[in-house]
Amino acid sequence: MKNKNAFDYEKARKDFNLTIPDCFNFAFDIVSKQAQSRDKIALIALDKNGQDPVYHKYSDLDQYSNKFANLLLDLGCIKGDFAFVMIPRQPAWYHVLLGCMKLGVVAMPGTNLLTAKDIEYRVNRSEAKIVIVTEEHVEKVNIIRKKCPTLEHLIVVSGEAKDNWICMAEACDKTSPNFNRNKVAPSQSTDPMLIYFTSGTTSMPKMVERDHAYALAHTITQKYWMTLNETDVHWTLTDTGWAKAAWGLLFPPLLAGSTILLFDSDGFNAEQHLEIIQRCNVTTFCAPPTVYRLFAQMDISGYDLSSLRHCIGAGEPLNPEAMRSWKTATGCDIYDGYGQTETINIIANYPGMEIRPGSMGKPVPGLNIDIVDDNGKPCPDNLVGHIAVKITDPHPLGLLYGYFKDKTATDFAFKNGWYYTGDTATKDEDGYIWFVGRSDDIISSAGYRISPFEVESALIEHPAIQESAVVGKKDAVRGEIVKAYVILAPGQHAGEGLTLEIQDFVKKLTAPYKYPREIEYCDQLPKTISGKIRRVELRQQANLKTIPN
């Protein structure tokens, strides 16, 4: 008998309907209306210690963003100006982004790990007119401000205003909490709203322009993958500078009328995070695989996590072992999902649908996603190809139109009637998609194409291994061999015996030809500032030629 609660995937795709109006502004048409219709708690902001919650209603977001929009207007800022924004997980981040949306200023969120040089590149690349940062970042801007000729306005969120800086808190105290929408030209849904800089590993970051339609397209993310509603207390672990913040801290939860948990922590403390879930009655939780893997190594039975109803993973594919451990401990599955800075959520596991551990799930309703070859032809089942979005008319919901002022990058990604994500995967007979790796991460060994992620998933299940990364190393006979970089769990010691044990272990979990023929033990792995493993750096390290003495 069919489960009456099962998710009818084909019906959801057939019945899908989301209309993007010609004129749309998320700050006015969603947040302001939420404040008017059901003015509930929008944010729970915790201090650095995870204590002393401060509650902010939807009307607070609306009024404070009005104040900031009025401040920008008083400064002479206009629709189409660019603003670099560097604010951690604080309510001011919302006030600034929503205020910019109301006026039509294009905000460019940056992670709080950026250096002065990073800021200089972003300001000059975009010809930004405005910089808005918190006090700890002021000196970074001071170092480079003379090298940025387009900068006109320097705004610090709070603190002392000197050297031509404007204190946002003081200035907004003098502005009106009301903003006349008729003061500015109506926002077209295709008007630019945000710009994110992608974290490139082999080139300078590209600029990804997100229009106002992108915000509403996240209805797909909210409804199918995150399943958010107005009763939820949602917590996403992400820095405000990543596009993941747009997914987890901004558009989907505010579209749903949820309450968002904000914790501006200086670092990650697993016990503290579990305690916050318990104390704040978090219902929906999103974390990267690294966090779930840390939880899997702990005894979390002492925490009451019964408030959780839905958990999701993002950033990198989830290892099956982490999923099993979390399910055992909390009763919650982890619903993996996939998307990029350039998209909304485009592949996901959905509540009520069978989860196949290790699979990203199936394409979301509303978008045509497939695994295609270099010529744009769909690949046969279980054959590695490119994850791609079909270009349709109207344009696919939430997909960028092209990289900002970068025709070369745009032409590389858009071809053969598809947008190529740069990631590879396989699709099984039932339509489930299985991540393989970045296009340049695939290992070709003796005619076999090997996914680094699949080998890493096997490695992480060995009790002696805490974390691993796998790359291809050039080999005269096989073309490439699988090389693994391994961080051992506390109390474990490297040695030839352990290496053989790990190799045999992997052979039993995957096809034998995929096992790492070489294992190097290390204390840490190179990562991007977003926490993703820099396999490109490991590949270079693995393939360095030995220089003769």
Sequence and secondary structure as in RCSB ss.txt:
>XXXX:A:sequence
MKNKNAFDYEKARKDFNLTIPDCFNFAFDIVSKQAQSRDKIALIALDKNGQDPVYHKYSDLDQYSNKFANLLLDL
GCIKGDFAFVMIPRQPAWYHVLLGCMKLGVVAMPGTNLLTAKDIEYRVNRSEAKIVIVTEEHVEKVNIIRKKCPT
LEHLIVVSGEAKDNWICMAEACDKTSPNFNRNKVAPSQSTDPMLIYFTSGTTSMPKMVERDHAYALAHTITQKYW
MTLNETDVHWTLTDTGWAKAAWGLLFPPLLAGSTILLFDSDGFNAEQHLEIIQRCNVTTFCAPPTVYRLFAQMDI
SGYDLSSLRHCIGAGEPLNPEAMRSWKTATGCDIYDGYGQTETINIIANYPGMEIRPGSMGKPVPGLNIDIVDDN
GKPCPDNLVGHIAVKITDPHPLGLLYGYFKDKTATDFAFKNGWYYTGDTATKDEDGYIWFVGRSDDIISSAGYRI
SPFEVESALIEHPAIQESAVVGKKDAVRGEIVKAYVILAPGQHAGEGLTLEIQDFVKKLTAPYKYPREIEYCDQL
PKTISGKIRRVELRQQANLKTIPN
>XXXX:A:secstr
   TTS  HHHHHHH      SB  HIIIIIIHHHHH   EEEEEE TTS S EEEEHHHHHHHHHHHHHHHHHT
T  TT EEEEE  SSHHHHHHHHHHHHHT EEEE  TT  HHHHHHHHHHHT SEEEE GGGHHHHHHHGGG TT
  EEEESSS   TTEEEHHHHHHTS S   GGGS   BTTSEEEEEE   SSSS  EEEEEHHHHHHTHHIIIII
I   TT EEEE   TTSHHHIIIIIHHHHHHT EEEEE  SS  HHHHHHHHHHTT  EEEE HHHHHHHHTS  
TTS  TT  EEEE SS   HHHHHHHHHHHS  EEEEEE TTSSEEEE  TTS   TT  BEE TTS EEEE TT
S B  TT  EEEEEE  SS  TT  SSBTT HHHHHHHEETTEEEEEEEEEE TTS EEEEEETTT EEETTEEE
 HHHHHHHHHTSTTEEEEEEEEEEETTTEEEEEEEEEE TT    HHHHHHHHHHHHHHS GGGS SEEEE S  
 B TTS B HHHHHHHHT      
